[in-house]
């Protein structure tokens, strides 16, 4: 299997997530308590938006970890091998998500 296409895709997604994380930094900042200019409902809305931004960043960081792990598997020559049974993961499955670590058979098996 040619991993160069997957490697490029992983790098591109990693860069896009890093950029999105930088752009969303202000949204994750603590909400200032300013009773003069912000009403209670507006502050609650701001806190909710901050909470959503923090959760989004947490998902982004988790995805970045999975992407980096896939790049590490490419470097180690283990990309596309199921971590459970050692069989090759189908290329179509990896095209859907190159961070997958199990073949379709092992993905259906409960741990």
Secondary structure in CASP SS format (residue, H / E / C, confidence):
PFRMAT SS
TARGET T0000
AUTHOR 0000-0000-0000
METHOD secondary structure of the structure
MODEL  1
X C 1.00
X C 1.00
X C 1.00
X H 1.00
X H 1.00
X H 1.00
X H 1.00
X H 1.00
X H 1.00
X H 1.00
X H 1.00
X H 1.00
X H 1.00
X H 1.00
X H 1.00
X H 1.00
X H 1.00
X H 1.00
X H 1.00
X H 1.00
X H 1.00
X H 1.00
X H 1.00
X C 1.00
X H 1.00
X H 1.00
X H 1.00
X H 1.00
X C 1.00
X C 1.00
X C 1.00
X C 1.00
X C 1.00
X C 1.00
X C 1.00
X C 1.00
X C 1.00
X C 1.00
X C 1.00
X H 1.00
X H 1.00
X H 1.00
X H 1.00
X H 1.00
X H 1.00
X H 1.00
X H 1.00
X H 1.00
X H 1.00
X H 1.00
X H 1.00
X H 1.00
X H 1.00
X H 1.00
X H 1.00
X H 1.00
X H 1.00
X H 1.00
X H 1.00
X H 1.00
X H 1.00
X H 1.00
X H 1.00
X H 1.00
X H 1.00
X H 1.00
X H 1.00
X H 1.00
X H 1.00
X H 1.00
X H 1.00
X H 1.00
X H 1.00
X H 1.00
X H 1.00
X H 1.00
X C 1.00
X C 1.00
X C 1.00
X C 1.00
X E 1.00
X C 1.00
X C 1.00
X C 1.00
X C 1.00
X C 1.00
X C 1.00
X E 1.00
X C 1.00
X C 1.00
X H 1.00
X H 1.00
X H 1.00
X H 1.00
X H 1.00
X H 1.00
X C 1.00
X C 1.00
X C 1.00
X C 1.00
X C 1.00
X C 1.00
X C 1.00
X H 1.00
X H 1.00
X H 1.00
X H 1.00
X C 1.00
X C 1.00
X C 1.00
X C 1.00
END
